[in-house]
Amino acid sequence: MHAFMLTVLEIIEETTPRQHPANRGETLFHDFISLLVDNYREQHYIGYYAGRLSITPTYLSKLIRHQTGKTAGYFINGMLYAEAHRLLIRSDRSIQEISDELCFSDQSAFGKFFKSKAGISPRQFREKYGG
């Protein structure tokens, strides 16, 4: 998770001019990241973040892509994956408990999500890397 957060912070640093106050787009992006850090475990969809920022999901999506060249999903899924990775390696919680903690609808949805990112199932990942 730390590596992902460093990447996020680097993107924020690159998109924020030092000599000018932040414009609305930069401010909204920073607010999105702040909301994401606080809510990524429970809220996996851009609609939640857009609603909290009082803008449409389409506008937030375009804004994030304009500010960073990345999608909102990149940031949301990156945070989820980094936390799942950490929990699988550094905790003795069951895969079901991790799935529940990260608010996936069920263990199967968590497994599909994780396998799409890691290339292997959570169980295989844990067996390979310990935990």
A tleap script that builds the chain and sets N, CA, C and O, in Angstrom:
source leaprc.protein.ff14SB
mol = sequence {
  NMET HIE ALA PHE MET LEU THR VAL LEU GLU
  ILE ILE GLU GLU THR THR PRO ARG GLN HIE
  PRO ALA ASN ARG GLY GLU THR LEU PHE HIE
  ASP PHE ILE SER LEU LEU VAL ASP ASN TYR
  ARG GLU GLN HIE TYR ILE GLY TYR TYR ALA
  GLY ARG LEU SER ILE THR PRO THR TYR LEU
  SER LYS LEU ILE ARG HIE GLN THR GLY LYS
  THR ALA GLY TYR PHE ILE ASN GLY MET LEU
  TYR ALA GLU ALA HIE ARG LEU LEU ILE ARG
  SER ASP ARG SER ILE GLN GLU ILE SER ASP
  GLU LEU CYS PHE SER ASP GLN SER ALA PHE
  GLY LYS PHE PHE LYS SER LYS ALA GLY ILE
  SER PRO ARG GLN PHE ARG GLU LYS TYR GLY
  CGLY
}
set mol.1.N position { 0.827 -1.181 0.000 }
set mol.1.CA position { 0.000 0.000 0.000 }
set mol.1.C position { 0.874 1.248 0.000 }
set mol.1.O position { 0.531 2.257 -0.617 }
set mol.2.N position { 1.995 1.173 0.690 }
set mol.2.CA position { 2.867 2.338 0.762 }
set mol.2.C position { 3.373 2.733 -0.624 }
set mol.2.O position { 3.448 3.919 -0.943 }
set mol.3.N position { 3.716 1.752 -1.439 }
set mol.3.CA position { 4.198 2.058 -2.788 }
set mol.3.C position { 3.104 2.740 -3.608 }
set mol.3.O position { 3.372 3.698 -4.333 }
set mol.4.N position { 1.882 2.247 -3.492 }
set mol.4.CA position { 0.784 2.862 -4.223 }
set mol.4.C position { 0.553 4.282 -3.743 }
set mol.4.O position { 0.353 5.187 -4.554 }
set mol.5.N position { 0.577 4.489 -2.432 }
set mol.5.CA position { 0.357 5.829 -1.894 }
set mol.5.C position { 1.472 6.779 -2.331 }
set mol.5.O position { 1.214 7.953 -2.593 }
set mol.6.N position { 2.704 6.284 -2.411 }
set mol.6.CA position { 3.789 7.132 -2.906 }
set mol.6.C position { 3.533 7.540 -4.349 }
set mol.6.O position { 3.793 8.681 -4.732 }
set mol.7.N position { 3.023 6.606 -5.152 }
set mol.7.CA position { 2.676 6.931 -6.531 }
set mol.7.C position { 1.591 7.993 -6.572 }
set mol.7.O position { 1.679 8.936 -7.358 }
set mol.8.N position { 0.567 7.853 -5.734 }
set mol.8.CA position { -0.507 8.848 -5.669 }
set mol.8.C position { 0.059 10.207 -5.276 }
set mol.8.O position { -0.272 11.219 -5.892 }
set mol.9.N position { 0.899 10.235 -4.269 }
set mol.9.CA position { 1.480 11.500 -3.820 }
set mol.9.C position { 2.357 12.131 -4.902 }
set mol.9.O position { 2.377 13.353 -5.046 }
set mol.10.N position { 3.081 11.308 -5.661 }
set mol.10.CA position { 3.885 11.837 -6.765 }
set mol.10.C position { 2.992 12.467 -7.829 }
set mol.10.O position { 3.316 13.529 -8.360 }
set mol.11.N position { 1.881 11.825 -8.140 }
set mol.11.CA position { 0.951 12.372 -9.126 }
set mol.11.C position { 0.382 13.690 -8.629 }
set mol.11.O position { 0.283 14.653 -9.389 }
set mol.12.N position { 0.010 13.737 -7.366 }
set mol.12.CA position { -0.513 14.980 -6.794 }
set mol.12.C position { 0.547 16.075 -6.890 }
set mol.12.O position { 0.251 17.203 -7.285 }
set mol.13.N position { 1.764 15.739 -6.532 }
set mol.13.CA position { 2.856 16.710 -6.570 }
set mol.13.C position { 3.069 17.235 -7.992 }
set mol.13.O position { 3.281 18.431 -8.190 }
set mol.14.N position { 3.012 16.335 -8.982 }
set mol.14.CA position { 3.213 16.732 -10.371 }
set mol.14.C position { 2.093 17.619 -10.891 }
set mol.14.O position { 2.327 18.464 -11.756 }
set mol.15.N position { 0.877 17.442 -10.377 }
set mol.15.CA position { -0.267 18.191 -10.898 }
set mol.15.C position { -0.525 19.488 -10.157 }
set mol.15.O position { -1.412 20.250 -10.543 }
set mol.16.N position { 0.224 19.753 -9.109 }
set mol.16.CA position { -0.006 20.956 -8.310 }
set mol.16.C position { 1.099 21.970 -8.572 }
set mol.16.O position { 2.242 21.756 -8.167 }
set mol.17.N position { 0.771 23.077 -9.248 }
set mol.17.CA position { 1.798 24.093 -9.440 }
set mol.17.C position { 2.146 24.747 -8.106 }
set mol.17.O position { 1.260 24.997 -7.288 }
set mol.18.N position { 3.404 25.022 -7.885 }
set mol.18.CA position { 3.850 25.560 -6.609 }
set mol.18.C position { 3.594 27.058 -6.481 }
set mol.18.O position { 3.377 27.543 -5.371 }
set mol.19.N position { 3.612 27.801 -7.583 }
set mol.19.CA position { 3.510 29.242 -7.468 }
set mol.19.C position { 2.087 29.767 -7.566 }
set mol.19.O position { 1.858 30.948 -7.303 }
set mol.20.N position { 1.130 28.935 -7.933 }
set mol.20.CA position { -0.247 29.391 -8.089 }
set mol.20.C position { -1.162 28.635 -7.137 }
set mol.20.O position { -0.931 27.462 -6.844 }
set mol.21.N position { -2.194 29.305 -6.659 }
set mol.21.CA position { -3.159 28.564 -5.851 }
set mol.21.C position { -3.851 27.508 -6.720 }
set mol.21.O position { -3.972 27.675 -7.934 }
set mol.22.N position { -4.297 26.436 -6.097 }
set mol.22.CA position { -4.953 25.346 -6.819 }
set mol.22.C position { -6.219 25.843 -7.490 }
set mol.22.O position { -6.975 26.629 -6.919 }
set mol.23.N position { -6.443 25.371 -8.725 }
set mol.23.CA position { -7.696 25.692 -9.397 }
set mol.23.C position { -8.758 24.688 -8.951 }
set mol.23.O position { -8.467 23.762 -8.194 }
set mol.24.N position { -9.965 24.876 -9.416 }
set mol.24.CA position { -11.066 24.011 -8.991 }
set mol.24.C position { -10.780 22.540 -9.280 }
set mol.24.O position { -11.055 21.680 -8.443 }
set mol.25.N position { -10.233 22.244 -10.452 }
set mol.25.CA position { -9.927 20.858 -10.801 }
set mol.25.C position { -8.918 20.239 -9.855 }
set mol.25.O position { -9.089 19.102 -9.415 }
set mol.26.N position { -7.880 20.971 -9.545 }
set mol.26.CA position { -6.864 20.468 -8.616 }
set mol.26.C position { -7.448 20.284 -7.222 }
set mol.26.O position { -7.168 19.295 -6.544 }
set mol.27.N position { -8.254 21.239 -6.806 }
set mol.27.CA position { -8.880 21.141 -5.489 }
set mol.27.C position { -9.794 19.918 -5.419 }
set mol.27.O position { -9.770 19.174 -4.438 }
set mol.28.N position { -10.596 19.713 -6.460 }
set mol.28.CA position { -11.487 18.543 -6.472 }
set mol.28.C position { -10.695 17.245 -6.492 }
set mol.28.O position { -11.079 16.278 -5.835 }
set mol.29.N position { -9.594 17.212 -7.239 }
set mol.29.CA position { -8.770 16.006 -7.256 }
set mol.29.C position { -8.194 15.718 -5.871 }
set mol.29.O position { -8.225 14.577 -5.411 }
set mol.30.N position { -7.678 16.728 -5.217 }
set mol.30.CA position { -7.148 16.555 -3.869 }
set mol.30.C position { -8.257 16.099 -2.909 }
set mol.30.O position { -8.031 15.243 -2.054 }
set mol.31.N position { -9.443 16.672 -3.057 }
set mol.31.CA position { -10.569 16.263 -2.210 }
set mol.31.C position { -10.955 14.806 -2.490 }
set mol.31.O position { -11.290 14.061 -1.570 }
set mol.32.N position { -10.907 14.405 -3.772 }
set mol.32.CA position { -11.186 13.010 -4.138 }
set mol.32.C position { -10.191 12.078 -3.444 }
set mol.32.O position { -10.590 11.070 -2.859 }
set mol.33.N position { -8.906 12.409 -3.506 }
set mol.33.CA position { -7.888 11.556 -2.883 }
set mol.33.C position { -8.102 11.481 -1.376 }
set mol.33.O position { -7.967 10.412 -0.781 }
set mol.34.N position { -8.429 12.587 -0.771 }
set mol.34.CA position { -8.683 12.600 0.671 }
set mol.34.C position { -9.873 11.711 1.021 }
set mol.34.O position { -9.810 10.925 1.966 }
set mol.35.N position { -10.958 11.836 0.257 }
set mol.35.CA position { -12.123 10.966 0.474 }
set mol.35.C position { -11.759 9.505 0.242 }
set mol.35.O position { -12.186 8.626 0.990 }
set mol.36.N position { -10.977 9.250 -0.786 }
set mol.36.CA position { -10.580 7.883 -1.114 }
set mol.36.C position { -9.794 7.250 0.026 }
set mol.36.O position { -10.069 6.113 0.410 }
set mol.37.N position { -8.840 7.961 0.559 }
set mol.37.CA position { -8.022 7.437 1.654 }
set mol.37.C position { -8.913 7.071 2.849 }
set mol.37.O position { -8.664 6.082 3.537 }
set mol.38.N position { -9.938 7.868 3.083 }
set mol.38.CA position { -10.826 7.626 4.222 }
set mol.38.C position { -11.885 6.553 3.961 }
set mol.38.O position { -12.411 5.972 4.910 }
set mol.39.N position { -12.208 6.280 2.690 }
set mol.39.CA position { -13.385 5.457 2.392 }
set mol.39.C position { -13.173 4.285 1.438 }
set mol.39.O position { -14.134 3.576 1.140 }
set mol.40.N position { -11.964 4.052 0.951 }
set mol.40.CA position { -11.778 3.046 -0.095 }
set mol.40.C position { -12.197 1.641 0.314 }
set mol.40.O position { -12.596 0.846 -0.538 }
set mol.41.N position { -12.115 1.325 1.589 }
set mol.41.CA position { -12.501 -0.019 2.018 }
set mol.41.C position { -13.998 -0.266 1.825 }
set mol.41.O position { -14.409 -1.370 1.468 }
set mol.42.N position { -14.797 0.751 2.058 }
set mol.42.CA position { -16.246 0.593 1.995 }
set mol.42.C position { -16.842 1.031 0.658 }
set mol.42.O position { -17.875 0.505 0.243 }
set mol.43.N position { -16.215 1.970 -0.011 }
set mol.43.CA position { -16.790 2.584 -1.209 }
set mol.43.C position { -15.901 2.336 -2.415 }
set mol.43.O position { -14.805 2.886 -2.518 }
set mol.44.N position { -16.387 1.495 -3.330 }
set mol.44.CA position { -15.581 1.061 -4.469 }
set mol.44.C position { -15.967 1.727 -5.781 }
set mol.44.O position { -15.385 1.411 -6.819 }
set mol.45.N position { -16.927 2.634 -5.764 }
set mol.45.CA position { -17.448 3.177 -7.014 }
set mol.45.C position { -17.331 4.696 -7.060 }
set mol.45.O position { -17.498 5.385 -6.053 }
set mol.46.N position { -17.041 5.190 -8.245 }
set mol.46.CA position { -16.848 6.619 -8.448 }
set mol.46.C position { -18.081 7.427 -8.073 }
set mol.46.O position { -17.955 8.575 -7.647 }
set mol.47.N position { -19.270 6.853 -8.224 }
set mol.47.CA position { -20.500 7.571 -7.905 }
set mol.47.C position { -20.535 8.069 -6.470 }
set mol.47.O position { -21.036 9.161 -6.203 }
set mol.48.N position { -20.012 7.286 -5.557 }
set mol.48.CA position { -19.977 7.700 -4.158 }
set mol.48.C position { -19.128 8.965 -4.003 }
set mol.48.O position { -19.553 9.938 -3.380 }
set mol.49.N position { -17.938 8.938 -4.572 }
set mol.49.CA position { -17.006 10.057 -4.433 }
set mol.49.C position { -17.538 11.306 -5.134 }
set mol.49.O position { -17.421 12.414 -4.613 }
set mol.50.N position { -18.117 11.123 -6.305 }
set mol.50.CA position { -18.699 12.256 -7.028 }
set mol.50.C position { -19.827 12.876 -6.206 }
set mol.50.O position { -19.922 14.098 -6.091 }
set mol.51.N position { -20.671 12.032 -5.642 }
set mol.51.CA position { -21.771 12.531 -4.811 }
set mol.51.C position { -21.274 13.324 -3.621 }
set mol.51.O position { -21.830 14.374 -3.298 }
set mol.52.N position { -20.245 12.839 -2.972 }
set mol.52.CA position { -19.677 13.550 -1.816 }
set mol.52.C position { -19.055 14.886 -2.219 }
set mol.52.O position { -18.984 15.816 -1.417 }
set mol.53.N position { -18.606 14.968 -3.474 }
set mol.53.CA position { -18.010 16.207 -3.976 }
set mol.53.C position { -19.036 17.100 -4.678 }
set mol.53.O position { -18.705 18.180 -5.166 }
set mol.54.N position { -20.283 16.631 -4.721 }
set mol.54.CA position { -21.386 17.370 -5.357 }
set mol.54.C position { -21.139 17.641 -6.835 }
set mol.54.O position { -21.428 18.723 -7.346 }
set mol.55.N position { -20.596 16.627 -7.509 }
set mol.55.CA position { -20.419 16.698 -8.960 }
set mol.55.C position { -20.866 15.361 -9.553 }
set mol.55.O position { -21.105 14.406 -8.813 }
set mol.56.N position { -20.981 15.286 -10.870 }
set mol.56.CA position { -21.402 14.043 -11.503 }
set mol.56.C position { -20.218 13.084 -11.625 }
set mol.56.O position { -19.066 13.516 -11.667 }
set mol.57.N position { -20.503 11.786 -11.682 }
set mol.57.CA position { -19.422 10.826 -11.892 }
set mol.57.C position { -18.668 11.087 -13.199 }
set mol.57.O position { -17.450 10.919 -13.254 }
set mol.58.N position { -19.376 11.492 -14.235 }
set mol.58.CA position { -18.730 11.779 -15.518 }
set mol.58.C position { -17.744 12.928 -15.377 }
set mol.58.O position { -16.622 12.861 -15.879 }
set mol.59.N position { -18.169 13.983 -14.691 }
set mol.59.CA position { -17.278 15.131 -14.498 }
set mol.59.C position { -16.065 14.747 -13.658 }
set mol.59.O position { -14.941 15.132 -13.981 }
set mol.60.N position { -16.282 13.998 -12.593 }
set mol.60.CA position { -15.160 13.576 -11.754 }
set mol.60.C position { -14.202 12.706 -12.553 }
set mol.60.O position { -12.986 12.859 -12.440 }
set mol.61.N position { -14.731 11.807 -13.347 }
set mol.61.CA position { -13.900 10.935 -14.163 }
set mol.61.C position { -13.043 11.741 -15.134 }
set mol.61.O position { -11.842 11.498 -15.256 }
set mol.62.N position { -13.654 12.693 -15.818 }
set mol.62.CA position { -12.910 13.532 -16.762 }
set mol.62.C position { -11.867 14.378 -16.034 }
set mol.62.O position { -10.751 14.552 -16.523 }
set mol.63.N position { -12.228 14.889 -14.891 }
set mol.63.CA position { -11.329 15.728 -14.104 }
set mol.63.C position { -10.094 14.936 -13.670 }
set mol.63.O position { -8.968 15.419 -13.795 }
set mol.64.N position { -10.304 13.730 -13.165 }
set mol.64.CA position { -9.181 12.898 -12.715 }
set mol.64.C position { -8.276 12.550 -13.889 }
set mol.64.O position { -7.051 12.604 -13.774 }
set mol.65.N position { -8.882 12.193 -15.019 }
set mol.65.CA position { -8.070 11.857 -16.194 }
set mol.65.C position { -7.281 13.081 -16.668 }
set mol.65.O position { -6.119 12.962 -17.057 }
set mol.66.N position { -7.904 14.233 -16.634 }
set mol.66.CA position { -7.221 15.463 -17.044 }
set mol.66.C position { -6.067 15.799 -16.091 }
set mol.66.O position { -4.990 16.202 -16.533 }
set mol.67.N position { -6.293 15.632 -14.804 }
set mol.67.CA position { -5.277 15.983 -13.804 }
set mol.67.C position { -4.112 14.998 -13.788 }
set mol.67.O position { -2.968 15.390 -13.557 }
set mol.68.N position { -4.402 13.709 -14.035 }
set mol.68.CA position { -3.382 12.680 -13.803 }
set mol.68.C position { -3.069 11.793 -14.999 }
set mol.68.O position { -2.018 11.152 -15.032 }
set mol.69.N position { -3.959 11.747 -15.976 }
set mol.69.CA position { -3.794 10.787 -17.062 }
set mol.69.C position { -4.245 9.390 -16.665 }
set mol.69.O position { -4.124 8.450 -17.452 }
set mol.70.N position { -4.760 9.249 -15.461 }
set mol.70.CA position { -5.231 7.961 -14.931 }
set mol.70.C position { -6.741 8.027 -14.730 }
set mol.70.O position { -7.332 9.106 -14.726 }
set mol.71.N position { -7.352 6.865 -14.566 }
set mol.71.CA position { -8.789 6.812 -14.315 }
set mol.71.C position { -9.075 6.809 -12.820 }
set mol.71.O position { -8.192 6.532 -12.008 }
set mol.72.N position { -10.308 7.117 -12.471 }
set mol.72.CA position { -10.728 7.018 -11.070 }
set mol.72.C position { -10.575 5.572 -10.600 }
set mol.72.O position { -10.145 5.322 -9.474 }
set mol.73.N position { -10.926 4.635 -11.458 }
set mol.73.CA position { -10.792 3.223 -11.123 }
set mol.73.C position { -9.362 2.835 -10.791 }
set mol.73.O position { -9.131 1.982 -9.934 }
set mol.74.N position { -8.411 3.450 -11.456 }
set mol.74.CA position { -7.002 3.188 -11.164 }
set mol.74.C position { -6.715 3.491 -9.694 }
set mol.74.O position { -6.060 2.703 -9.011 }
set mol.75.N position { -7.196 4.611 -9.219 }
set mol.75.CA position { -6.939 5.009 -7.835 }
set mol.75.C position { -7.742 4.152 -6.853 }
set mol.75.O position { -7.201 3.692 -5.847 }
set mol.76.N position { -9.019 3.938 -7.138 }
set mol.76.CA position { -9.868 3.150 -6.236 }
set mol.76.C position { -9.361 1.711 -6.158 }
set mol.76.O position { -9.148 1.178 -5.069 }
set mol.77.N position { -9.172 1.091 -7.319 }
set mol.77.CA position { -8.714 -0.301 -7.337 }
set mol.77.C position { -7.297 -0.444 -6.808 }
set mol.77.O position { -6.962 -1.456 -6.194 }
set mol.78.N position { -6.469 0.556 -7.041 }
set mol.78.CA position { -5.105 0.505 -6.522 }
set mol.78.C position { -5.079 0.487 -5.008 }
set mol.78.O position { -4.313 -0.261 -4.400 }
set mol.79.N position { -5.918 1.311 -4.401 }
set mol.79.CA position { -5.992 1.328 -2.932 }
set mol.79.C position { -6.523 -0.007 -2.413 }
set mol.79.O position { -5.983 -0.557 -1.454 }
set mol.80.N position { -7.567 -0.523 -3.036 }
set mol.80.CA position { -8.131 -1.807 -2.607 }
set mol.80.C position { -7.121 -2.937 -2.750 }
set mol.80.O position { -6.947 -3.748 -1.841 }
set mol.81.N position { -6.463 -2.979 -3.895 }
set mol.81.CA position { -5.491 -4.046 -4.125 }
set mol.81.C position { -4.324 -3.956 -3.144 }
set mol.81.O position { -3.891 -4.971 -2.600 }
set mol.82.N position { -3.822 -2.765 -2.919 }
set mol.82.CA position { -2.707 -2.601 -1.991 }
set mol.82.C position { -3.087 -3.066 -0.589 }
set mol.82.O position { -2.291 -3.710 0.095 }
set mol.83.N position { -4.300 -2.740 -0.167 }
set mol.83.CA position { -4.741 -3.168 1.166 }
set mol.83.C position { -4.960 -4.676 1.206 }
set mol.83.O position { -4.592 -5.325 2.186 }
set mol.84.N position { -5.551 -5.242 0.161 }
set mol.84.CA position { -5.748 -6.692 0.107 }
set mol.84.C position { -4.391 -7.403 0.159 }
set mol.84.O position { -4.219 -8.378 0.891 }
set mol.85.N position { -3.455 -6.915 -0.606 }
set mol.85.CA position { -2.094 -7.452 -0.629 }
set mol.85.C position { -1.504 -7.436 0.777 }
set mol.85.O position { -0.970 -8.442 1.243 }
set mol.86.N position { -1.602 -6.298 1.445 }
set mol.86.CA position { -1.058 -6.157 2.799 }
set mol.86.C position { -1.726 -7.126 3.767 }
set mol.86.O position { -1.053 -7.790 4.554 }
set mol.87.N position { -3.053 -7.203 3.704 }
set mol.87.CA position { -3.776 -8.068 4.637 }
set mol.87.C position { -3.469 -9.541 4.400 }
set mol.87.O position { -3.372 -10.313 5.355 }
set mol.88.N position { -3.316 -9.937 3.148 }
set mol.88.CA position { -3.012 -11.341 2.853 }
set mol.88.C position { -1.626 -11.733 3.360 }
set mol.88.O position { -1.421 -12.862 3.805 }
set mol.89.N position { -0.695 -10.819 3.293 }
set mol.89.CA position { 0.668 -11.123 3.725 }
set mol.89.C position { 0.850 -10.959 5.228 }
set mol.89.O position { 1.495 -11.784 5.874 }
set mol.90.N position { 0.284 -9.898 5.780 }
set mol.90.CA position { 0.621 -9.512 7.152 }
set mol.90.C position { -0.437 -9.815 8.196 }
set mol.90.O position { -0.291 -9.410 9.349 }
set mol.91.N position { -1.484 -10.506 7.827 }
set mol.91.CA position { -2.484 -10.841 8.843 }
set mol.91.C position { -2.814 -12.321 8.754 }
set mol.91.O position { -2.511 -12.986 7.763 }
set mol.92.N position { -3.433 -12.815 9.798 }
set mol.92.CA position { -3.876 -14.207 9.776 }
set mol.92.C position { -5.380 -14.299 9.537 }
set mol.92.O position { -5.979 -15.357 9.731 }
set mol.93.N position { -5.986 -13.194 9.116 }
set mol.93.CA position { -7.418 -13.212 8.807 }
set mol.93.C position { -7.673 -14.144 7.626 }
set mol.93.O position { -6.849 -14.275 6.722 }
set mol.94.N position { -8.820 -14.776 7.662 }
set mol.94.CA position { -9.187 -15.641 6.541 }
set mol.94.C position { -9.482 -14.787 5.308 }
set mol.94.O position { -9.699 -13.580 5.413 }
set mol.95.N position { -9.486 -15.415 4.166 }
set mol.95.CA position { -9.804 -14.694 2.933 }
set mol.95.C position { -11.226 -14.150 3.006 }
set mol.95.O position { -11.493 -13.053 2.516 }
set mol.96.N position { -12.136 -14.901 3.607 }
set mol.96.CA position { -13.508 -14.412 3.787 }
set mol.96.C position { -13.524 -13.158 4.662 }
set mol.96.O position { -14.228 -12.195 4.357 }
set mol.97.N position { -12.755 -13.170 5.740 }
set mol.97.CA position { -12.701 -11.993 6.623 }
set mol.97.C position { -12.118 -10.778 5.893 }
set mol.97.O position { -12.588 -9.656 6.081 }
set mol.98.N position { -11.109 -10.998 5.072 }
set mol.98.CA position { -10.529 -9.896 4.296 }
set mol.98.C position { -11.549 -9.384 3.292 }
set mol.98.O position { -11.700 -8.175 3.116 }
set mol.99.N position { -12.239 -10.287 2.643 }
set mol.99.CA position { -13.291 -9.905 1.702 }
set mol.99.C position { -14.348 -9.046 2.393 }
set mol.99.O position { -14.779 -8.024 1.860 }
set mol.100.N position { -14.752 -9.467 3.566 }
set mol.100.CA position { -15.747 -8.702 4.343 }
set mol.100.C position { -15.188 -7.346 4.767 }
set mol.100.O position { -15.877 -6.330 4.667 }
set mol.101.N position { -13.951 -7.327 5.236 }
set mol.101.CA position { -13.342 -6.083 5.694 }
set mol.101.C position { -13.248 -5.051 4.569 }
set mol.101.O position { -13.368 -3.848 4.802 }
set mol.102.N position { -13.031 -5.540 3.353 }
set mol.102.CA position { -12.918 -4.645 2.208 }
set mol.102.C position { -14.262 -4.456 1.487 }
set mol.102.O position { -14.323 -3.890 0.396 }
set mol.103.N position { -15.319 -4.936 2.117 }
set mol.103.CA position { -16.701 -4.710 1.656 }
set mol.103.C position { -16.988 -5.215 0.250 }
set mol.103.O position { -17.690 -4.558 -0.519 }
set mol.104.N position { -16.444 -6.380 -0.086 }
set mol.104.CA position { -16.836 -7.032 -1.327 }
set mol.104.C position { -18.146 -7.757 -1.072 }
set mol.104.O position { -18.433 -8.154 0.058 }
set mol.105.N position { -18.936 -7.930 -2.116 }
set mol.105.CA position { -20.252 -8.547 -1.951 }
set mol.105.C position { -20.133 -9.978 -1.440 }
set mol.105.O position { -20.995 -10.450 -0.699 }
set mol.106.N position { -19.071 -10.663 -1.833 }
set mol.106.CA position { -18.810 -12.012 -1.338 }
set mol.106.C position { -17.354 -12.373 -1.640 }
set mol.106.O position { -16.636 -11.622 -2.301 }
set mol.107.N position { -16.943 -13.521 -1.150 }
set mol.107.CA position { -15.560 -13.948 -1.317 }
set mol.107.C position { -15.219 -14.174 -2.780 }
set mol.107.O position { -14.083 -13.945 -3.197 }
set mol.108.N position { -16.188 -14.620 -3.558 }
set mol.108.CA position { -15.957 -14.851 -4.980 }
set mol.108.C position { -15.642 -13.541 -5.704 }
set mol.108.O position { -14.738 -13.496 -6.539 }
set mol.109.N position { -16.376 -12.487 -5.391 }
set mol.109.CA position { -16.113 -11.179 -6.012 }
set mol.109.C position { -14.718 -10.681 -5.631 }
set mol.109.O position { -13.994 -10.140 -6.467 }
set mol.110.N position { -14.353 -10.868 -4.374 }
set mol.110.CA position { -13.013 -10.486 -3.929 }
set mol.110.C position { -11.961 -11.289 -4.681 }
set mol.110.O position { -10.965 -10.733 -5.146 }
set mol.111.N position { -12.179 -12.587 -4.802 }
set mol.111.CA position { -11.225 -13.445 -5.500 }
set mol.111.C position { -11.039 -13.034 -6.953 }
set mol.111.O position { -9.915 -13.005 -7.453 }
set mol.112.N position { -12.130 -12.718 -7.628 }
set mol.112.CA position { -12.042 -12.275 -9.035 }
set mol.112.C position { -11.292 -10.951 -9.134 }
set mol.112.O position { -10.440 -10.773 -10.004 }
set mol.113.N position { -11.618 -10.022 -8.234 }
set mol.113.CA position { -10.927 -8.737 -8.225 }
set mol.113.C position { -9.430 -8.949 -8.019 }
set mol.113.O position { -8.616 -8.430 -8.783 }
set mol.114.N position { -9.067 -9.712 -6.990 }
set mol.114.CA position { -7.661 -9.900 -6.662 }
set mol.114.C position { -6.927 -10.610 -7.796 }
set mol.114.O position { -5.819 -10.215 -8.157 }
set mol.115.N position { -7.526 -11.641 -8.353 }
set mol.115.CA position { -6.876 -12.386 -9.436 }
set mol.115.C position { -6.673 -11.508 -10.666 }
set mol.115.O position { -5.685 -11.665 -11.384 }
set mol.116.N position { -7.601 -10.587 -10.914 }
set mol.116.CA position { -7.441 -9.692 -12.064 }
set mol.116.C position { -6.239 -8.760 -11.890 }
set mol.116.O position { -5.662 -8.304 -12.878 }
set mol.117.N position { -5.867 -8.480 -10.664 }
set mol.117.CA position { -4.731 -7.597 -10.388 }
set mol.117.C position { -3.430 -8.379 -10.214 }
set mol.117.O position { -2.394 -7.979 -10.745 }
set mol.118.N position { -3.474 -9.475 -9.484 }
set mol.118.CA position { -2.255 -10.216 -9.130 }
set mol.118.C position { -1.928 -11.346 -10.105 }
set mol.118.O position { -0.785 -11.796 -10.185 }
set mol.119.N position { -2.939 -11.798 -10.841 }
set mol.119.CA position { -2.717 -12.921 -11.745 }
set mol.119.C position { -2.876 -14.276 -11.085 }
set mol.119.O position { -2.834 -15.309 -11.753 }
set mol.120.N position { -3.058 -14.272 -9.772 }
set mol.120.CA position { -3.287 -15.500 -9.026 }
set mol.120.C position { -4.360 -15.228 -7.972 }
set mol.120.O position { -4.636 -14.078 -7.630 }
set mol.121.N position { -4.953 -16.294 -7.471 }
set mol.121.CA position { -6.013 -16.146 -6.473 }
set mol.121.C position { -5.432 -15.680 -5.141 }
set mol.121.O position { -4.231 -15.815 -4.903 }
set mol.122.N position { -6.282 -15.132 -4.275 }
set mol.122.CA position { -5.799 -14.746 -2.949 }
set mol.122.C position { -5.154 -15.918 -2.197 }
set mol.122.O position { -4.138 -15.746 -1.523 }
set mol.123.N position { -5.743 -17.089 -2.315 }
set mol.123.CA position { -5.194 -18.260 -1.622 }
set mol.123.C position { -3.790 -18.602 -2.168 }
set mol.123.O position { -2.857 -18.849 -1.404 }
set mol.124.N position { -3.670 -18.611 -3.491 }
set mol.124.CA position { -2.365 -18.894 -4.096 }
set mol.124.C position { -1.341 -17.825 -3.715 }
set mol.124.O position { -0.178 -18.135 -3.453 }
set mol.125.N position { -1.776 -16.578 -3.685 }
set mol.125.CA position { -0.909 -15.478 -3.302 }
set mol.125.C position { -0.400 -15.666 -1.877 }
set mol.125.O position { 0.790 -15.510 -1.606 }
set mol.126.N position { -1.292 -15.994 -0.993 }
set mol.126.CA position { -0.932 -16.185 0.421 }
set mol.126.C position { 0.025 -17.370 0.560 }
set mol.126.O position { 0.989 -17.298 1.323 }
set mol.127.N position { -0.231 -18.454 -0.164 }
set mol.127.CA position { 0.647 -19.617 -0.088 }
set mol.127.C position { 2.048 -19.279 -0.607 }
set mol.127.O position { 3.055 -19.747 -0.077 }
set mol.128.N position { 2.083 -18.459 -1.650 }
set mol.128.CA position { 3.371 -18.117 -2.277 }
set mol.128.C position { 4.171 -17.107 -1.463 }
set mol.128.O position { 5.392 -17.221 -1.359 }
set mol.129.N position { 3.491 -16.121 -0.888 }
set mol.129.CA position { 4.191 -15.025 -0.231 }
set mol.129.C position { 4.070 -15.019 1.292 }
set mol.129.O position { 4.577 -14.114 1.954 }
set mol.130.N position { 3.409 -16.012 1.836 }
set mol.130.CA position { 3.311 -16.112 3.286 }
set mol.130.C position { 2.185 -15.302 3.853 }
set mol.130.O position { 1.588 -14.480 3.157 }
set mol.131.N position { 1.898 -15.519 5.073 }
set mol.131.CA position { 0.820 -14.773 5.703 }
set mol.131.C position { 0.020 -15.652 6.600 }
set mol.131.O position { -0.938 -15.192 7.221 }
savepdb mol mol.pdb
quit
